[in-house]
Amino acid sequence: MNTGRIWFLVQRLEQVGARTLRQNVTKVNNKCSAKVNQFSTIACFGGQGFGKTQITPASATGFRYCTANSTVNKFDKNFIDPSLVATYDDIINLPENPGTLLIDVREPEELIATGVIPTSINIPLKAVSAELKLSPTAFQAKYGRKKPAANDPIIFTCRLGVRAGEAAFEAEQLGFKNVKNYVGSWTEYAENSSLLQ
């Protein structure tokens, strides 16, 4: 199947509701070639009342998708609402806002290689859910910071804002209601702080 036809089918997905969306995704899965991997994530909007549906290439032969009834990661840097984005100014003002917890979800060796944003604590992405489930006493003992309550502000950062978005999503699923993704993450912080050479 040629690339133009694949694009036609994918673009057509933007015009349909959730039920038809499933049928068309199956059709695309059955017809697509390895060229599908060149396409970036596509945000589709179903018919009235269906809300946002995300289509993401998952392999050389198909798409992974969330129907309108599924949960979409609203912290994904490609789709995030500006109200959920922490800015560079928010980050540099953290010393004056000790109630806001900045969590860097990169691996420890990445922090050793690049440095860290002041006031941040390191919880690698794979451990975020488990660590946010710790008791307040255990969290305080391990990180030297008060465990955030459900309404306390938490900002997640990484290198480029992708893993931070995943961590923010996990935190929200655990019941944390005041969560942001520092989309610029270490790369923006380092550039603005003249730390990159």
FIMIKOL-639415 format. One record per residue (C-alpha): x, y, z. Coordinates in steps of 0.1 Angstrom, whole numbers. Layout:
BEGIN
(r (X; Y; Z))
...
This chain:
BEGIN
(r (0; 0; 0))
(r (15; 34; -9))
(r (22; 62; 16))
(r (-5; 85; 1))
(r (-32; 59; 7))
(r (-20; 54; 43))
(r (-22; 91; 49))
(r (-57; 92; 34))
(r (-69; 66; 58))
(r (-52; 82; 88))
(r (-66; 116; 80))
(r (-100; 100; 75))
(r (-98; 89; 111))
(r (-101; 125; 122))
(r (-136; 127; 108))
(r (-152; 98; 125))
(r (-167; 88; 158))
(r (-154; 63; 183))
(r (-171; 32; 168))
(r (-161; 39; 132))
(r (-126; 48; 146))
(r (-121; 13; 157))
(r (-131; -1; 123))
(r (-108; 23; 105))
(r (-78; 17; 127))
(r (-83; -21; 120))
(r (-84; -13; 83))
(r (-52; 8; 86))
(r (-35; -20; 106))
(r (-43; -45; 79))
(r (-31; -23; 51))
(r (-1; -5; 64))
(r (35; -13; 55))
(r (67; -6; 74))
(r (65; 29; 62))
(r (40; 36; 90))
(r (69; 42; 114))
(r (78; 75; 97))
(r (45; 91; 109))
(r (45; 110; 141))
(r (18; 108; 167))
(r (-16; 119; 154))
(r (-43; 135; 176))
(r (-77; 126; 163))
(r (-109; 142; 174))
(r (-141; 121; 171))
(r (-175; 134; 164))
(r (-194; 157; 187))
(r (-192; 144; 223))
(r (-165; 119; 217))
(r (-135; 140; 228))
(r (-99; 136; 219))
(r (-85; 102; 206))
(r (-48; 96; 202))
(r (-34; 74; 175))
(r (3; 65; 179))
(r (24; 42; 156))
(r (32; 13; 178))
(r (51; -9; 154))
(r (60; -13; 118))
(r (27; -29; 111))
(r (1; -10; 131))
(r (-12; 16; 154))
(r (-19; 16; 191))
(r (-49; 38; 199))
(r (-71; 50; 227))
(r (-108; 52; 220))
(r (-128; 81; 233))
(r (-137; 60; 263))
(r (-100; 54; 272))
(r (-77; 76; 292))
(r (-54; 98; 271))
(r (-22; 112; 287))
(r (-30; 149; 289))
(r (6; 156; 301))
(r (20; 143; 268))
(r (42; 172; 256))
(r (26; 170; 221))
(r (-9; 176; 233))
(r (-6; 193; 268))
(r (-27; 222; 278))
(r (-6; 253; 287))
(r (-22; 253; 321))
(r (-4; 220; 329))
(r (30; 232; 318))
(r (56; 244; 342))
(r (78; 272; 328))
(r (115; 281; 332))
(r (104; 310; 354))
(r (84; 285; 376))
(r (116; 264; 380))
(r (140; 292; 389))
(r (115; 305; 414))
(r (113; 272; 432))
(r (136; 282; 461))
(r (110; 308; 470))
(r (83; 282; 468))
(r (94; 253; 491))
(r (59; 238; 490))
(r (64; 228; 454))
(r (81; 195; 448))
(r (103; 191; 417))
(r (109; 155; 407))
(r (135; 147; 381))
(r (126; 113; 366))
(r (159; 107; 347))
(r (182; 78; 356))
(r (209; 87; 383))
(r (237; 83; 357))
(r (221; 110; 336))
(r (221; 134; 365))
(r (258; 126; 372))
(r (266; 134; 335))
(r (246; 166; 332))
(r (239; 180; 366))
(r (206; 187; 384))
(r (181; 215; 388))
(r (184; 229; 423))
(r (157; 218; 448))
(r (148; 187; 427))
(r (148; 152; 440))
(r (155; 122; 418))
(r (129; 94; 413))
(r (135; 75; 381))
(r (104; 71; 360))
(r (101; 33; 366))
(r (99; 40; 403))
(r (76; 70; 404))
(r (44; 51; 412))
(r (59; 30; 440))
(r (77; 60; 456))
(r (46; 82; 456))
(r (28; 54; 474))
(r (53; 55; 503))
(r (40; 66; 537))
(r (48; 102; 545))
(r (73; 91; 571))
(r (91; 68; 547))
(r (91; 94; 519))
(r (105; 121; 543))
(r (132; 97; 555))
(r (142; 87; 519))
(r (142; 120; 502))
(r (145; 146; 529))
(r (113; 163; 517))
(r (77; 162; 529))
(r (56; 138; 508))
(r (32; 158; 488))
(r (-5; 157; 497))
(r (-31; 152; 470))
(r (-34; 190; 464))
(r (2; 199; 468))
(r (20; 211; 437))
(r (43; 187; 420))
(r (64; 194; 389))
(r (80; 166; 369))
(r (111; 171; 348))
(r (134; 149; 327))
(r (157; 157; 297))
(r (132; 166; 271))
(r (98; 165; 288))
(r (87; 131; 275))
(r (93; 110; 306))
(r (81; 139; 328))
(r (48; 137; 310))
(r (45; 100; 317))
(r (54; 106; 354))
(r (28; 134; 357))
(r (2; 111; 342))
(r (11; 83; 367))
(r (9; 108; 396))
(r (-25; 120; 386))
(r (-37; 84; 383))
(r (-26; 80; 419))
(r (-48; 110; 430))
(r (-24; 139; 429))
(r (-44; 168; 416))
(r (-19; 197; 412))
(r (6; 182; 388))
(r (26; 198; 360))
(r (51; 188; 333))
(r (82; 210; 329))
(r (81; 204; 291))
(r (114; 222; 285))
(r (130; 200; 312))
(r (168; 198; 317))
(r (176; 209; 281))
(r (157; 242; 284))
(r (170; 248; 320))
(r (206; 242; 310))
(r (203; 264; 279))
(r (187; 293; 298))
(r (212; 289; 327))
(r (242; 288; 303))
(r (251; 253; 314))
(r (252; 238; 279))
(r (285; 242; 260))
